[in-house]
Amino acid sequence: MKTFSNDTQSIVQKPRIALIVARWHHLIVDQFRDSFKKEFQAIDGREVTVFEVPGAFEIPLLAKQLATTGDYAAIVAAGLVVDGGIYRHEFVAAAVVEGLMRVQLDTGVPVFTGVLTPKDFVSEGQAEFFEQHFVIKGKEAAQACGQTLSQYRQLSAA
């Protein structure tokens, strides 16, 4: 019995990946972008198209718009939501993650998130730490994306 064959065949055939990056804290988020692109190129070779949005809150809407075009095999998001001393960051982070999950479930296009919410960002040395951390997370997201698309290939071939 073939399961999801139309969905998986459709996704496997898409030649591009969409990478949405938030511009807030761009020096850090750009580390994810660069790391993801480099690792994904080595794993899969598909074109990665980068889209920029002002902040993390804007990511889910663009993700849904891109997913519904049918042009992308996967959507990847990167951003940094920091605690600036008020509780608002928790609402933003929750809204982004919930929105991205909804995009994935509503459209059938895999969505990967590199939108992180550090507990402590303002202490000395944290910005430098997160620059390096986003390099790691970009690589991990590329690997997860590659593994998922590989699984879709296997499903569509079954």
C-alpha positions as a printed NumPy array, in Angstrom:
array([[ 0.   ,  0.   ,  0.   ],
       [ 1.464,  3.338, -1.045],
       [ 1.004,  6.12 ,  1.445],
       [ 1.271,  9.815,  0.625],
       [ 2.656,  8.995, -2.823],
       [ 1.24 , 12.082, -4.527],
       [ 2.448, 14.361, -1.758],
       [ 5.894, 12.823, -1.524],
       [ 6.424, 12.652, -5.289],
       [ 5.437, 16.282, -5.571],
       [ 7.871, 17.356, -2.859],
       [10.743, 15.215, -4.141],
       [10.499, 16.832, -7.583],
       [10.815, 20.42 , -6.332],
       [14.209, 21.858, -7.241],
       [14.431, 24.497, -4.495],
       [14.428, 24.999, -0.75 ],
       [13.192, 28.259,  0.778],
       [15.234, 29.7  ,  3.642],
       [13.543, 32.543,  5.519],
       [15.824, 34.616,  7.742],
       [14.825, 37.325, 10.193],
       [16.915, 40.491, 10.058],
       [16.755, 41.262, 13.783],
       [20.139, 40.223, 15.175],
       [21.238, 39.556, 11.598],
       [24.916, 39.158, 12.468],
       [23.934, 36.066, 14.437],
       [21.134, 34.801, 12.187],
       [23.373, 35.108,  9.126],
       [25.609, 32.446, 10.678],
       [22.697, 30.018, 10.418],
       [22.015, 31.068,  6.827],
       [25.599, 30.57 ,  5.687],
       [26.045, 27.296,  7.559],
       [22.748, 25.897,  6.292],
       [23.483, 26.758,  2.675],
       [26.977, 25.253,  2.78 ],
       [25.886, 22.019,  4.475],
       [22.739, 21.564,  2.411],
       [24.642, 22.051, -0.831],
       [26.987, 19.245,  0.223],
       [24.096, 16.963,  1.22 ],
       [21.481, 17.534, -1.459],
       [22.633, 20.076, -4.033],
       [19.271, 21.769, -4.514],
       [19.108, 25.502, -4.846],
       [18.466, 27.385, -1.6  ],
       [16.528, 30.603, -2.145],
       [16.903, 33.076,  0.732],
       [14.074, 35.375,  1.785],
       [14.45 , 38.085,  4.418],
       [11.828, 39.362,  6.839],
       [12.166, 42.07 ,  9.499],
       [11.749, 39.802, 12.512],
       [10.749, 36.312, 13.568],
       [ 7.078, 37.231, 13.916],
       [ 6.862, 37.724, 10.141],
       [ 8.261, 34.287,  9.293],
       [ 5.097, 32.092,  9.446],
       [ 3.068, 34.172,  6.987],
       [ 5.85 , 34.167,  4.399],
       [ 6.384, 30.445,  5.024],
       [ 2.734, 29.781,  4.242],
       [ 2.833, 31.941,  1.124],
       [ 5.921, 30.122, -0.127],
       [ 4.572, 26.667,  0.735],
       [ 1.356, 27.28 , -1.167],
       [ 3.205, 28.25 , -4.358],
       [ 4.186, 24.623, -4.861],
       [ 7.702, 25.702, -5.828],
       [ 9.611, 24.505, -2.763],
       [10.467, 21.048, -1.448],
       [10.887, 22.45 ,  2.068],
       [10.802, 25.677,  4.041],
       [13.488, 26.511,  6.605],
       [13.25 , 29.427,  9.04 ],
       [15.941, 31.151, 11.096],
       [15.613, 33.877, 13.662],
       [16.513, 34.938, 17.162],
       [13.86 , 35.984, 19.667],
       [15.554, 37.453, 22.718],
       [14.346, 38.296, 26.187],
       [14.65 , 42.046, 26.316],
       [13.429, 42.226, 29.89 ],
       [ 9.711, 41.883, 29.198],
       [ 7.626, 38.777, 28.728],
       [ 6.651, 39.623, 25.134],
       [ 9.402, 37.424, 23.718],
       [ 7.639, 34.296, 24.995],
       [ 4.502, 35.172, 23.042],
       [ 6.482, 35.9  , 19.894],
       [ 8.427, 32.634, 20.137],
       [ 5.274, 30.595, 20.768],
       [ 3.421, 32.276, 17.89 ],
       [ 6.284, 31.608, 15.476],
       [ 6.639, 27.929, 16.365],
       [ 2.866, 27.374, 16.307],
       [ 2.577, 29.212, 12.993],
       [ 5.34 , 27.173, 11.386],
       [ 3.808, 23.911, 12.572],
       [ 0.455, 24.987, 11.154],
       [ 2.05 , 25.784,  7.786],
       [ 3.582, 22.327,  7.677],
       [ 0.371, 20.545,  8.641],
       [-1.875, 22.645,  6.385],
       [ 0.276, 22.445,  3.255],
       [ 2.158, 19.155,  3.539],
       [ 5.443, 20.955,  2.864],
       [ 8.09 , 20.13 ,  5.482],
       [ 9.057, 23.118,  7.626],
       [12.229, 23.292,  9.714],
       [12.835, 25.874, 12.387],
       [16.042, 27.495, 13.479],
       [14.148, 30.193, 15.37 ],
       [15.755, 30.14 , 18.784],
       [14.821, 31.814, 22.052],
       [17.779, 31.936, 24.428],
       [17.117, 32.122, 28.139],
       [20.066, 34.475, 28.596],
       [21.172, 36.695, 25.772],
       [22.211, 39.879, 27.54 ],
       [25.074, 38.524, 29.656],
       [28.605, 39.24 , 28.534],
       [29.816, 36.882, 25.845],
       [26.376, 35.581, 24.903],
       [26.265, 37.24 , 21.471],
       [29.526, 35.548, 20.524],
       [28.28 , 32.251, 21.902],
       [25.12 , 32.445, 19.796],
       [27.056, 33.34 , 16.651],
       [28.83 , 29.985, 16.982],
       [25.66 , 28.214, 18.106],
       [23.834, 29.351, 14.962],
       [26.592, 27.845, 12.821],
       [25.897, 24.499, 14.495],
       [22.124, 24.902, 14.224],
       [22.352, 25.777, 10.535],
       [24.305, 22.605,  9.883],
       [21.874, 20.519, 11.942],
       [18.869, 22.006, 10.129],
       [20.457, 21.183,  6.765],
       [21.015, 17.607,  7.885],
       [17.429, 17.278,  9.137],
       [16.087, 18.753,  5.913],
       [18.243, 16.428,  3.826],
       [17.193, 13.366,  5.842],
       [13.525, 14.257,  5.55 ],
       [13.706, 14.784,  1.799],
       [15.586, 11.503,  1.475],
       [12.781,  9.754,  3.34 ],
       [10.259, 11.374,  0.992],
       [12.27 , 10.014, -1.977],
       [12.089,  6.53 , -0.479],
       [ 8.348,  6.825,  0.079],
       [ 7.696,  8.02 , -3.436],
       [ 9.752,  5.151, -4.882],
       [ 7.861,  2.522, -2.827]])
